[in-house]
Amino acid sequence: MNAWLWSAAVLLLGLLMCGIVCWRASVWDCLIAFEMAGVVSVFILLLVAEGSHRPELYSIALTTAVLSFPGTLIFIRFMEPHDRT
C-alpha cells in the first residue's frame, strides 16, 4: 500500500462520521452530512484511482461529483412538508 491508499483509508473514517450524523441527527443536519459524504466520497475515489494507478477510475469520481448536488436536491424535495389543501 502506498500513501494514496493510506489517505483513502483515513478518509473512510470521515465517511463513517457522516453516516453516524445521518443516523442520529435531525433532517437538516442529515442534509449537511449527506453533502459532506458526497465530497468525501469523491476524494476517496480520486485517491484510490491514483493509488492503484488506474486512470479509468477518474471517470467514476467525476460522475459522483456531478451527481452529488442533484442527489441533494432530490433529498430536499422528498423531505419538505407537503401541504394538501
Backbone as CSV, one residue per row, in Angstrom:
resi,resn,N_x,N_y,N_z,CA_x,CA_y,CA_z,C_x,C_y,C_z
1,MET,0.841,-1.189,0.000,0.000,0.000,0.000,0.881,1.245,0.000
2,ASN,0.464,2.208,-0.785,1.219,3.449,-0.849,0.475,4.553,-0.086
3,ALA,1.017,5.746,-0.131,0.451,6.857,0.644,-0.939,7.243,0.155
4,TRP,-1.208,7.065,-1.135,-2.530,7.411,-1.665,-3.610,6.511,-1.068
5,LEU,-3.328,5.239,-0.987,-4.307,4.303,-0.436,-4.459,4.465,1.074
6,TRP,-3.376,4.805,1.753,-3.477,5.087,3.187,-4.345,6.321,3.430
7,SER,-4.185,7.322,2.583,-5.003,8.528,2.722,-6.472,8.215,2.477
8,ALA,-6.762,7.346,1.511,-8.146,6.944,1.259,-8.722,6.192,2.452
9,ALA,-7.904,5.371,3.087,-8.368,4.637,4.262,-8.677,5.580,5.425
10,VAL,-7.867,6.615,5.584,-8.125,7.594,6.642,-9.404,8.364,6.349
11,LEU,-9.636,8.704,5.086,-10.856,9.428,4.733,-12.109,8.585,4.911
12,LEU,-11.963,7.270,4.904,-13.118,6.413,5.181,-13.664,6.653,6.584
13,LEU,-12.800,7.037,7.500,-13.274,7.378,8.844,-14.162,8.622,8.808
14,GLY,-13.817,9.574,7.956,-14.663,10.746,7.788,-16.010,10.395,7.198
15,LEU,-16.028,9.434,6.292,-17.291,8.969,5.721,-18.124,8.251,6.775
16,LEU,-17.458,7.550,7.668,-18.158,6.894,8.770,-18.798,7.917,9.700
17,MET,-18.100,9.012,9.961,-18.660,10.065,10.807,-19.893,10.703,10.165
18,CYS,-19.856,10.879,8.849,-21.032,11.410,8.148,-22.216,10.453,8.282
19,GLY,-21.956,9.166,8.223,-23.016,8.182,8.403,-23.608,8.209,9.797
20,ILE,-22.770,8.417,10.803,-23.264,8.499,12.176,-24.149,9.725,12.350
21,VAL,-23.754,10.845,11.759,-24.580,12.059,11.841,-25.908,11.827,11.135
22,CYS,-25.887,11.181,9.983,-27.142,10.890,9.277,-28.044,9.970,10.084
23,TRP,-27.464,9.108,10.840,-28.242,8.157,11.636,-28.899,8.825,12.838
24,ARG,-28.212,9.772,13.468,-28.671,10.274,14.753,-29.207,11.703,14.748
25,ALA,-28.979,12.477,13.728,-29.282,13.906,13.772,-30.637,14.213,13.148
26,SER,-30.970,15.497,13.174,-32.217,15.947,12.568,-32.092,15.936,11.050
27,VAL,-33.183,16.262,10.392,-33.212,16.187,8.935,-32.234,17.174,8.305
28,TRP,-32.175,18.392,8.813,-31.307,19.397,8.203,-29.839,19.128,8.493
29,ASP,-29.536,18.589,9.671,-28.162,18.171,9.936,-27.779,16.975,9.059
30,CYS,-28.758,16.134,8.807,-28.533,14.993,7.923,-28.236,15.460,6.496
31,LEU,-28.877,16.529,6.090,-28.625,17.082,4.764,-27.181,17.563,4.629
32,ILE,-26.689,18.233,5.648,-25.307,18.706,5.628,-24.337,17.529,5.619
33,ALA,-24.631,16.503,6.418,-23.773,15.318,6.442,-23.817,14.584,5.103
34,PHE,-24.971,14.599,4.449,-25.114,13.974,3.139,-24.252,14.677,2.098
35,GLU,-24.241,15.998,2.136,-23.393,16.770,1.227,-21.912,16.503,1.507
36,MET,-21.563,16.483,2.780,-20.165,16.230,3.141,-19.735,14.821,2.732
37,ALA,-20.649,13.855,2.853,-20.334,12.490,2.432,-20.084,12.431,0.928
38,GLY,-20.793,13.242,0.163,-20.551,13.295,-1.276,-19.169,13.809,-1.597
39,VAL,-18.755,14.858,-0.901,-17.421,15.429,-1.125,-16.337,14.435,-0.714
40,VAL,-16.515,13.820,0.447,-15.512,12.871,0.943,-15.423,11.652,0.023
41,SER,-16.569,11.185,-0.483,-16.532,10.010,-1.355,-15.833,10.317,-2.677
42,VAL,-15.965,11.535,-3.183,-15.238,11.913,-4.399,-13.737,11.885,-4.138
43,PHE,-13.315,12.427,-3.000,-11.892,12.404,-2.672,-11.378,10.981,-2.483
44,ILE,-12.175,10.127,-1.875,-11.766,8.735,-1.691,-11.588,8.051,-3.042
45,LEU,-12.539,8.271,-3.942,-12.432,7.659,-5.270,-11.220,8.168,-6.036
46,LEU,-10.933,9.458,-5.911,-9.745,10.000,-6.573,-8.461,9.414,-5.996
47,LEU,-8.405,9.283,-4.691,-7.208,8.721,-4.058,-7.014,7.248,-4.415
48,VAL,-8.094,6.496,-4.485,-7.986,5.083,-4.869,-7.547,4.957,-6.328
49,ALA,-8.073,5.818,-7.192,-7.661,5.785,-8.601,-6.181,6.103,-8.750
50,GLU,-5.709,7.085,-8.012,-4.290,7.448,-8.093,-3.416,6.383,-7.437
51,GLY,-3.878,5.847,-6.312,-3.075,4.853,-5.602,-2.964,3.533,-6.331
52,SER,-3.975,3.171,-7.094,-3.928,1.907,-7.818,-3.432,2.069,-9.254
53,HIS,-3.073,3.294,-9.640,-2.543,3.599,-10.969,-3.510,3.167,-12.075
54,ARG,-4.814,3.469,-11.855,-5.835,3.144,-12.844,-6.579,4.419,-13.204
55,PRO,-6.129,5.127,-14.231,-6.754,6.410,-14.585,-8.190,6.292,-15.070
56,GLU,-8.626,5.095,-15.452,-10.013,4.945,-15.881,-11.006,5.102,-14.724
57,LEU,-10.519,5.020,-13.502,-11.388,5.204,-12.339,-11.689,6.679,-12.053
58,TYR,-10.983,7.577,-12.705,-11.263,9.000,-12.516,-12.659,9.356,-12.997
59,SER,-13.156,8.645,-13.997,-14.494,8.941,-14.509,-15.567,8.630,-13.469
60,ILE,-15.330,7.641,-12.633,-16.291,7.342,-11.566,-16.325,8.473,-10.555
61,ALA,-15.171,9.004,-10.202,-15.115,10.132,-9.275,-15.775,11.367,-9.875
62,LEU,-15.557,11.601,-11.157,-16.169,12.745,-11.820,-17.688,12.599,-11.862
63,THR,-18.176,11.412,-12.152,-19.615,11.168,-12.173,-20.216,11.359,-10.789
64,THR,-19.542,10.901,-9.771,-20.024,11.093,-8.404,-20.071,12.564,-8.039
65,ALA,-19.071,13.318,-8.446,-19.046,14.752,-8.156,-20.186,15.478,-8.855
66,VAL,-20.470,15.101,-10.095,-21.533,15.763,-10.848,-22.910,15.400,-10.297
67,LEU,-23.117,14.162,-9.882,-24.433,13.718,-9.431,-24.693,13.953,-7.948
68,SER,-23.719,14.405,-7.216,-23.898,14.633,-5.785,-24.879,15.771,-5.511
69,PHE,-24.756,16.871,-6.227,-25.647,18.008,-5.988,-27.097,17.722,-6.403
70,PRO,-27.357,17.128,-7.575,-28.759,16.778,-7.871,-29.345,15.773,-6.887
71,GLY,-28.520,14.882,-6.364,-28.994,13.960,-5.336,-29.441,14.684,-4.085
72,THR,-28.727,15.733,-3.740,-29.121,16.538,-2.589,-30.433,17.270,-2.851
73,LEU,-30.603,17.777,-4.049,-31.856,18.443,-4.387,-33.041,17.482,-4.323
74,ILE,-32.841,16.256,-4.755,-33.901,15.252,-4.653,-34.187,14.939,-3.190
75,PHE,-33.150,14.861,-2.378,-33.314,14.618,-0.949,-34.153,15.728,-0.313
76,ILE,-33.863,16.968,-0.656,-34.615,18.094,-0.109,-36.065,18.042,-0.575
77,ARG,-36.274,17.682,-1.818,-37.640,17.641,-2.359,-38.499,16.645,-1.615
78,PHE,-37.965,15.497,-1.284,-38.757,14.487,-0.597,-38.860,14.722,0.905
79,MET,-38.009,15.553,1.471,-38.068,15.815,2.901,-38.891,17.046,3.267
80,GLU,-39.280,17.836,2.298,-40.064,19.018,2.627,-41.502,18.617,2.943
81,PRO,-42.155,19.370,3.815,-43.542,19.011,4.169,-44.487,19.292,2.994
82,HIS,-45.482,18.454,2.862,-46.452,18.605,1.787,-47.723,19.239,2.337
83,ASP,-48.192,20.276,1.688,-49.448,20.917,2.060,-50.521,20.419,1.118
84,ARG,-51.455,19.671,1.634,-52.543,19.129,0.834,-53.831,19.875,1.134
85,THR,-53.900,21.106,0.659,-55.119,21.886,0.905,-55.933,22.072,-0.341
